[in-house]
Amino acid sequence: MSVTTSLLALVLCGLATYACRTLGVLLSSRVSKSSAIFQWVSCVTYAMIAALTSRMIFLPSGVLANVPVWMRLVICGIAIVTMHFGRRNGMVLSLTVGVVLVCTYAYGFL
């Protein structure tokens, strides 16, 4: 693929993404949070996140497949506990999981 084609694809993908976001911002004032369609979309979104997370834990691909299942479950548990106690700051979760990963790597668990 040439550089021109790659840049064109990048620009078109960016435009498509921001067009959808702009449309969402414009239509968001017209959608009620208590409407049936909003609740359905929320349920589908949570189901997709749960399915993708489960797939990453139990059926990983790539480099993640080299990490033992018990380690993925432990790190997931640490992330859940951190989210429960550090609700206000998302950075706490990121830093905690990062530190756990680095420590497990440093001590040869991975």
N, C-alpha and C positions, 0 to 999 in steps of 0.2 A: 504494500500500500504506500502510495506516495505521501509526502509531507502535506501537500495541498489537500488531498483527500482526507487525511487524518484531521487536519485543522477544520475542514468543512464539517466533518462528522461531529467534532467537539463542539463547534458553534451551534449546529442544529440541535444536538442533544441538550445543550445549555438553554437554548431558546424554548425547547419543548418543556423542559423542567420548570423554567420560570413562568412560562405561559400557564401551566397547570397551577402553580402556586398563586399567581395573580388571580386566576379565576376562583381559586379557593378563598382568597382574601375578600374578593368582591361578593361572593355568595355566602360567606360565613355569617353575615348579619341577618340573613333571611332564614337560617336554619336554627330551629329551637333545639336546645340540648335535651329536652324531654320528648322530642318527637320519636316515633317508632323507627324511622329510617336512621336517625343518629344513633339510637341504641343498637340497631342491627349492625351498623358499620363499626361501632365500638366493640361489639362481641366478636365480629369477624377479625378485627385487628388484634384483639387479645388472643384469639385462637391461633392466628398465624404466628404471633410472637412465641406462644407456648410450643407450637409444633416445631418451629425453627430452633428454639433453644433445646428441646428434647432431641432433635436430630443432631445438633452439635455435640451433645453429651453422649448419646448412645450410638450414633452412626456417623462419626466424624470422617472427614476426608482431608487429604493433604498432611501437613505437619502435625495437626492436632491428633491424627490417628496414632502417632507415636506416644502420646501421653496416656498412661494407664487410666482405665475407667474410674478406679477409686480416687485418683488424683483429680479428675474432672469433677467428680461428685463432691469432694472435699472443698475445692475452690468454689463450686456453686453454692455450697452451704455457707461458706464464709461470706460470699457476696450477699446472700439472703439475710444473714445476721447483720452485716454491715448496713444494708439498706434499711433494716428495721430500726436500728439504733441511730443511724445518721441520715434521717429522712430529709433534712433541710439542705444538705450539701452533697451534690452528686460527685464532687471531686473526692470526697472521703472514700466513696465506693471504688472509684478508679484507682486511687492511690493504694488502697488496701489490697485489692486484687493484684495490682502490679507488684507490690512488695512481696506478696505470697508467691507469685510466680517466680520472681527473681530469687527468692530464698530457696524455693524447692529446686530450682535449676542449680543454684550455687552449692547445695548440699548433695547434688547428684541424684535426686529423685527422678529427674526427667532424662 
